[in-house]
Amino acid sequence: QVQLVESGGGLVQPGGSLRLSCAATGSIVSIRAMGWYRQGPGKQRELVANITSDDITNYADSVKGRFTVSREDWRNTVILQMNSLKPDDTAVYYCTVDVRTDWYSSAVSHYWGQGTQVTVSS
């Protein structure tokens, strides 16, 4: 099994910054893509950003130029640096990883974090 531990959420004023971190632990052989989704009040869950094992990144149009996703493979961690935050960024942010857990199989499993609240308000 794989566990994801998220940190870094909180309350911030519009224009401010937050840094989310998510560490994966457990039976990990290798990690493929890592990323972040979010679900705002009354909204569907949406992709915010992800990053592949080749460091190829993908961002939602709404966060391009403001958010940066990165990974620290040596500690199985994905980071989301969020700048110029807006009230519309208010949501629960979920970390996701695609992990290979079996040395004898190339199968990849998808895991979700428990979510961390980000509130942007004055």
N, C-alpha and C positions, 0 to 999 in steps of 0.2 A: 504494500500500500504506500501511497504518497500523500503527504500532508503539506498544505500550503498555509503559511502564516503571513498575513498582511499587516502592514503598519503604516502610519503617516497621515491618516485622514484627520479631519477636524474642521473647525470653523475659520474662515478667512474672509477678509473684506474683498470686494471687487478690485481687480488689478493686482491682487496679491499672488503669492506662489505657495505651492505645497509639493512635497516629494513623497510619493508612495513607493513602498518597497514590499516585495513578496519573495519569501524564501521557501524553496521546496526541499523537503526532507523525506527520507524513507528509502525504499528499494528502487534506487535510480541507477539505470545503466547509462542512459544518455537522455538529454532533453532536446527535443526538436524546437518547435515554435513556443514562444512565451508571449503573453500579452495581457491586455486589460479590456474589460467590458464595463459598461455602466448602465444603471437603470434609474432614471429620474422619476419623480412623483407622477403617477398616471401615465408613464411612458413605457414603451417596450425596451427590453434590454438591447443595447447596441454595442458594436465594436468601437473601441476608442483607438487602440493601437496594438500592433503586434510586431514581433521581431523573430526572424528565423535563426537557425543555427549558423547560417552564413551571414548573419547581421543585416539581412534585408528587412527593411521596415515598411510598415503600412499604417496609414493614419486615416481616421474619419475626417472628412472635409472640414467639419466644424472645429477641429482642434489643430489643424495644420498650421505650423508657424508658431504655435503657443506651447504645445506639449512635445516632449521628447521621450521616447522609450529606449531603454538600453538594458543590457544584460551583463551580469558578472558570473561567467560560467564556473569560475573557481569556487564559488559558494552557492551555485544554483539559484541565483537571485535575478529577478527582473525589477526594473525601476521605471517609474513614470514621473518625470519632472514636469510639473504643470505651472506655467507662468501666465500672467495676464488673465487670471481667472475671471469668469463672468457668472452672474447668477444662474444662467442656463446650464452651467457645469455642475450644479448641485445634483447629486445622485449618490447611490451606493455603487462603489467601484469594486469590481470583482477581478481577481487575478486568475489567469488560466495558463495551464501548461500542457503540452503534448509530450508524454514521457514513454520511453522504452524501459520496461522493468524486468525483462527476462533476457538473460544472456543468450538463450538458445532460440529465441524468436525475435523477429523484426517487428512484431506487432507494437503499435503505439496506443496508449490510453490517454484520454483527456480528463483533466482534473480541474476543479473549481475551488477557489478560496471561499472563505465565509463572507467576504464583503467588508468594506470599510466606508464609513459615511464621510462624504465631502460636502460641506455646506458653504456656499459663497453668498454672503449677505452683509449689508452694512448695519 
